[in-house]
Amino acid sequence: MSSESPREEAAGQPLWAGRFGEGPSDELLAFTVSLPFDRRLAGDDLAGSRAHVHMLERVGLLEEQERQVIDAALERVEDELADGTFAFAPTDEDIHTAIERRVTEIAGATGAKLHTGRSRNDQVALDLRLYVRREARVQMERIHGLQTVLLRRAEEAADVYLPGYTHMQRAQPVLLAHHLLAHFWALGRDLDRWRDCLVRVDVSPLGAGALAGSSLPLDPELVADELGFRTRFANSLDAVSDRDFVVEAMFAATLTQVHLSRLGEEIVLWSTEEFGFLRLADAFSTGSSMLPQKKNPDIAELARGKAGRLIGSLAGLLATLKGLPLAYNRDLQEDKEPLFDTLDTCSRSLLALTGLLASAEFIDERMTVAADDPMSAATDLAEHLVERGTPFREAHAIVGRLVRQAVERGVPLDELVSNDPNLGPDCLVFLEPGSAVRRRTTPGGGGPEPVARQVAAARDRLAKQQGWLDR
C-alpha cells in the first residue's frame, strides 16, 4: 500500500492510475488530452460538482462538514480559474480531472470524496448539456437581434421596391421590405429550432455513472432539480452515450449559418457596381493592400465561406457517431471541438452581419430603376388575359411571343403590347413604373398591402420571442 496521501498521489498521477503499474507515456497524454479546448466547461463542471456533493450529503454519503469543505474547495478553484492563478498539471487530461485534482489538493481526503458515485462519463455529458443549454440562449438572442435590425430596415424602406429574382434572373418586382422580411422569417425558424432542441437538451444525465448506475443510494432527481433540468435520464446506457443534443445544436447553428451565407451572397452581389443596390459602411468593410479604390464586403464573404466549415463539422460528427456501440467510447471526445467552433462561428457571424445591415445604405434609385423594366410586368399581362377568360397557358404563350419579339427585333415591349389585338393600349397601365409591385395583393405577397400585414406580424413575432427570452 502506498504511504502517499491522496493529495500527494493526485499531484503526480492521473485519477485512474490505481489500476496501472506505471504512469502514462508522454505520447499517450499528448494524444488523449482535451484540456486545451474543454477548459471552457469549467463553470459547468463546478456547477455540476456542487449539485453532486449537495446530493451526496442529502442521501447520507457525505457529512455536512465534509460537504462544506468540498464546497469551499470548489469555490477556491473557481476563484483561481477566474484570476488566472490555477496551476494545471501535466497529468490533467481534461478540465474535469484538473478540477478534481485541485479540490483533492486543497481538501485532502475529504476532497477525494468529490467523485463518489460519479463517472467522467456522466460528468462530461452533464457539463455538455449545461453548456449547450446556456449557449442556446446566446444564439437565440443574437438571432433575435439580427431579426430586429431586418424588421427596422424593412420599416424604413417604406415603398422602395426592387427586382425579385429566380435563377438569378429578374422575375417580378417586390418591396424591399418584403425581401428583407424573407430573411427575418428564415431566422425565426432557426430560433424555433433552438427552442425545440432545448427540450431534448434539458435532461440531466448525472447518476448514470459509467454506464449502469450505482449501488450507492444516489438521487438523480435531486441533482436535476438543483441544476434546473426539466427531467432526469431514463436509461443509464443512453444517458452517457447520447450526443443527439450535440448534433441537434450543431445542426441548428449550421442551418442558421447557411441562412447567413445566403444573406451574405446577396450583400456581395448588391454591393457590386453592377448591381449598386447597397453601399456598405466603412466600419464594416475592408480594403485592398494593392488596389486603393477597393471596398470589400469581407463580412458577407466570410459568413458565406464559414458555412462550408460548419457543414463539414456536422457531417464529421455524424460519421463519428454512426458506428459507436453502447455505451461510452473515447471517440465521443471528438464532439467538443466541432461543437464549440460551430457555436462560436455562428454567434460571431450573427453579430457581424447585424452590424453590417444596421449601418448599410440601400440605394433606392438603383433598385427601382432595375425593377421598372417593362419585362417584369409580363406575368401581370398574362394574368390580365386570364381575368378576361383566356386560359393561362394560352395567355402565357401570347405574352411570351411578345417578349421574344421585343428581344429579337429590338422593339420596346410597350409598343408591341399597344398594337397586339389581345391586349391593346389599355394594357400599357401594367407597364407603368411601380404598377407591377402594387398589383401584388395576395396574402404573403410582395406588394404594399400584404407587406404591411407582414410587418405587423413580424412585430408581434419579435414581441413573443422577447417574452421567451425573458423567461
N, C-alpha and C positions, 0 to 999 in steps of 0.2 A: 504494500500500500504506500502510496506517495505521502511524504510528510509535508508537501506543499499545501498551503491554504488555497481555497477556491480563488482568492484574489490573485495569488502568485501564479497559479496554474492557468488562469484565464489570460494573464498578460502575455504568455508566450505560445499558447496553443489554440487551435480552433475549438469552438464549443462542442464539436463532435469528436474530439481527439481520444476519448477514453477507449474506443474500440481498436485503436491503431497502435502499433508498436513503435512507429517513427512518425515524425512530423511530415507535413505535406511538402512536396517539392516546389521550388520556385516556379517551375513551368506550370504545375497544376494551378497554383494560386493565380498566376498571371492570366491563365486561360479561363478560369471559372469566376474570377472576381466580377462583381456587378456594382461595387461601391461607387465608381465614378459617375454612374448615371442614376442609381436608385437613392442617392443621398437626398433627393427632393422629397422622398417619402418619410423623412424624419418626423415631421409633425404628425403625420398619420400614425406612424409606429408608436410614438409617445402616447397619443390619444388611445390607441388600441390597448397598449400596455397598462395604462391607468384603469381602463374599464375592466381589463382582465384581472388585475390584482384586487380591485374592489369586489369582483365576483368571488375570487378565492377567499376573501375574508368572510363574505356573507354565507358561503357554504361550509365554512369551518376549516378550510385548508391553510389559512393564514390567521395569526393573531392580529388584533387591532394594531399593536405596537409594530409588528412586522410590516403590516401594510403601510403604516405611517413612514417607516424607514425607507421602504421602496419608493413610496410617493415622493419623499424628499430627494432621493437619489435621482428619480426621473426628472424632477424639477431642476436639479443641478445640471443634469445632462442637457436639458432644454436650454438653460442659460448659457452653457458652454458652446452649444451649437450656434446660438444666436449671436454671441460676441466673438466667435471665431477661435476660442481657446480649446475647443475639443480636439484632443490628440488622437488621430486614427492610428491603429496598429497594423503592422504588415499582415497579420492573420485575420484582419477584418474583411471577410468575404463580401459583406453587404451591410447596409445601414442597420439591419435588424440585429446581426451579430455584434456590430460595433456598439450599439446602444446597450445590449445586454451585457457585453463585456465591461463596459464602463460602469454600469449600475452595480455589477458584482465587485468591481474595484472599489467603488465608493461605499457600498453597504455590506461587503463581505459575505458571509454565509447566508445572511438574510436576503441579500440581493440575488444570490444563486437560486432563490425560490421563484423568481420572476417568471421563469419558463414552465412552471408547474402546470401540467395538463394542456400544454400548448406545443404545437409543432411550427416550424417555419412554414410549413405548407399552408396551414390555415391562417397563420400570421400574415404571410405575404398576400394571400387572397383578400384578407381584411383590409390591409393597407391600400391595395389597389382599388378596392371598392370605395374606400373613403376618398381617395384621390380623384377618381372619376366622378364621384358624386359632387365633390367640390368644384372641379374644373368644368363640369357641365354647366354650372351656373355662370361661370365666366364666359363660356361660349355663347350661352343664350343672351347674356347681357350685351355682348358685342354684336351679335346678330340683330338684336333689338335696336342697338344704336345705329347700325347701317340702315335698317328699315326706317328709322326716324328721319334720317337725312334724305332717303329716297322720297318719302312722303312730303317732306318740306320742299324739296326741289320740284316735285310734281305740282304742289300747290302754287309755287312761284311761277311755274311755266305757263299757267293760265291757258290761253287759247293757241299757244305755239304748237305747230304740227310739223311733222317730218315724214319722209317715206318710210313705210314698213317694208320689210324685205322677206322674201323667201328665196332659198338657193342663192342668197347674196345678190339677187336681182330686185329692183324696185317693184313692189307689188301694189299696195294700197296705202294711202296716207293715213296716219293715226296721230292723235295728240301726243306730244312729248310726255305729258303726264301719264298717258296710257302705257307708253314704252317703259318709263321708269317704274311704274307700279307692277309691271310684269316681273321685274326682279324682286320687288317687295314681296309678292305672293310666293315666289320660289323660296325666298329666305324664310317666310313664315312656315313653310313645310319643313324646312331644316330645323326650326325651333321646335316644331311639333315632334320631330323625330327624337330630339334630345329629351323631351318630356316623356316620351314613350320608353326610351332607353332607360331612363331613371327608374322606372317601375321594376326592371329586372336587375338594376344595379343595387337597389335598396334592400339587399338581403345579406344578413350577417353570416359569414362562414365560420366565425370563431367558435370553437368547441368541437369542430370536426376532427381535430388532431392531425396526425399524419395522413390518415385515410379512414379510420374505423371508429372514431370517437375515443372515449377513455373509460377506464374502470373507476376513475375518481368521480366524486359527486358534483360534476360541473353543471352549471346552469346557463346554457347559451342564451336563454331568454333575457337574463339579467344584463348580459353584455350588449345584446341587440338593443334593449331599451335604453341603456345608458348612452349608447352611441347614436341613438335616434334612428335606428333602422326600422323599416316598416315591418319586417319579419325576420326570422332566422332560417337557416338552411333546413331542408327536409331530408337530405341524404348526404352522409359524410363523404362518400366517394365523389359524388358530384360536386360537393362544396369546394374541395381542394383542386379539382381538375377543371372546373368550369372557367373558361375565358370567353364565353359568349359575349359577356358585357363589354369586354375589351374590344372585340371585333365590332360590336354594335356602335360603341363610342367612336372607333376609328372610321366606321362607315358613315356615321352622321357627320363627322368633321370632313371626311373626304368628299362627300356629296356637296357639302357646303362649299368646299374649295373648288369643286367642278363648277358650281354656280358662280363663284367669284371669278373663275377662269373665263367663263362666257362673258361676264360683265367686263373683265379686263380686255378681252378681244375687241369688244365694241368700243371701249375707250381708245385702244390703239388705233382702230380704224377712224373713229370720229375725229381724233386729234390730228390726223394727217392733213396736208394741204389739199389733197384730192377730195376728201370729204369736207373738212373745215367746219364740222358741226360743234366742236368743243375746243376750248382753249384752257390748258392746264395752268394752275398757279405755279409760280417759280418754286415755292417751298415744297411742292410735290412732284417736281420734275428733276431730271438730271441733264448734264450737258455732255459734250464730246471732248475728249482730250486732244483731238486734232481739228475738228470742224467747228469753228466758232459760232456758226449760225444754228447749231442743233439745239433742240429742246426735246428730250426723250421721255416717253411715258414708261419709265422703268418699273414703277409700282405695278402698273397694269400688266406689263410683260412678265414680271416675277410672279404675280398672282396666277397668271396663266401657266407659267412654267412649273411652279411648285405643285400644281395639281398632279402632274405626272409622277413626282416622287411619292406623293401620298397614295395614289392609286397602286403604285408598286409595293409600298409598305403593307397596304391592306391585303393585297394578293399574297405577299410573302408570309404574313402571319397565318392566313388561312391554309397555306401549304404546310406550314409548320404544325398546325393543329390536326391536320386531316388524318394522320396515321398514328396518333398517340393512344396507347392503351390506358385504361384506368389504373392508378389514379394519377398521382403527381409524377411528372418527369422533368428533368432539369431543362429540357427543351423549352419549358414554359418561361424560363428566364428571358427568352427572346421576345417576350410580349412587351417589355417595358420601353426599350429604346424606340421602336416604331410608334408606340402609343404616345410617348412624351413628345417626340418630334412632330407627330401629326397634329396634336392639340396645340402645341406651340406655334406651328406654322400657320394653321388656320386662324388662330387668335390674332397673330401679328398681321396676317393678310386682311382680316376684317377691320382692324384699326387703321391700317394704311389706306385702304380703299374708302373708308368712311371719311377720312381727312381729305382725300383726293376729290371725292364727289362734293363734299361740303364747300370746297374752295374753287371748283372748276367753273368756267364761264361757258354757257351754251350760246352759240352763235345763231340766233333765231332766224336771221335773214337767209343764211345759207340753207338752213333746214327747210324753210317754207318755199324757197325758190326750187329746191330739188323736188319737193313734194307736189308742186303745181305743174309738173309735166303732164300735159293732157293725156298721155298714155295711161297714167294712173287712174283715170276715170273709166277705163274700158269696162270694168265689171259693172259700174253704175249704168252704162249704156245698155249692157246686156240685160240687167235687171229691169230697166225701164221697158224694154221689149217684152219681158216676161209679164210685167204688170198689164200690158196691153194684150196678153193672150198668146204670145209666141212661146212655144216650148223652149226650155232653157238651152238644150243642145243646139237648136236652130239659131237662137239668139247669140249664143257663144260663137257660132260659125260666122254669122253676119258681121259681128264686131271684129272677130279675128281677121277676116278678109280686109276690112278697112285698115286695121293696124298694119297688116302686111303691105298693103298698097302705099301707106304713108311712109313706111321704112324703105321700100324698094324704089318708089318713084320720087321720094323727097318732097311729097306734098303734105302740108300741115293737116293733122287729123281733123281739126275743126272744119276745114274746107270740105273734106270728104264726108263728114257727118252731115253737114248742112245740105249737101247735094244728094245724099242717099235717100231713096224712096222709103226705106223702112224707118228712117229717123227724121231728118229734116232740121230746119233752122231752130225749131222749138227745143231741140235737144242740146243746143250749144250751152244751155244753162248748166249742164252737167260738167262742162269743161272749164267753168269759171274757177279762178283761184279760191281754194278753201271749200268748194262745193262738195267734193268727194268726202272729206272728213266730216263735214256737218251732216251728211246723209247716213253716217254710221250710227244707227239708233237702237239696235237690238241690245238686250241686256248683256253686259260684259264686253261690249264692243268699244271701238276706239274713238267714238265721237263725243261731243260735249256733254250730252245728257247722260249716257251711261257712265262716262268717266266721272262726272260729278257724284253719281251714286257710289261709284267705286272709291272715290276719295273719302266719302263719309264712312264706308265700310272699313277702309284702311285705318281711319282714325279710331274707330271702335275696336278694331283688332289690336292696335297698339295699346289702348287702354286696358283691354283684357290681359294682354301679355304682361303689362306692368304689374297688374294685380297678381299674376302667377309669380313673377319675380319677387315681389314684395313678400309673398308668403314663403 
